[in-house]
Amino acid sequence: MTRYIHPAKKARLAKKGRQTRWAPFWTIPKVYGPSKRIHPGRHTSVKRSWRRQNTKA
């Protein structure tokens, strides 16, 4: 790994990291109803881990 990451690559990696976060907790009652209790990661759009899949960044 290089010591210096170019700003464009760093921005792409930051975007990929933001896409894999859980959805906010307040979206659960909004999507499923007020009485549902499910994990916020269930309706996260992109499910990716740095161990499993590689990005093309």
N, C-alpha and C positions, 0 to 999 in steps of 0.2 A: 504494500500500500504506500502511496506517495505521502510525503509530508504535507503537501499543499493541495487543497481541493479547490478547483476553479469555481468561481462564484455561480456560473450557470449550472454546473453539476450539483453544487451544494443546494441551489434552489430547487432543482428537480428532485433530489433526495428528500428535501424538507417537505415537498408536496406529497411524495409517496408516503412519508411518515404520518402526515396529517390525515391521509385517506384511510388509514388502517385503525384509527382510534374508534372507541366505542361511540355509539350515538349518545346524545345528551339524555339525561334521565327523564326530562319532562316530555320527551317524545313518546314514551311508553303509553301513558294514558291517552295521549292525542291519537295514536295509531290504533291501539288495541282496546281502548275503553278504560274507565277509571278503576275497575276492580282487577285488572290483569296484573300479574307480577311475573314478568319475564326479564331475561338479561338484556341489557342495552346493546350487547354485541350481536344479538340475533338479527337486527335490521341495520347493520352497518353495511355500506354498499360494497366496499372492497375488503376482502379477507385475505391478507397476505402477511407473511412473517419473513423476517430476514433470514431465518434458518431454512425455510421451506422453498420459497420461490425467490429467484433473483430478478432484480429490475434491470431494464436495459438502459439505465442512466449512465 
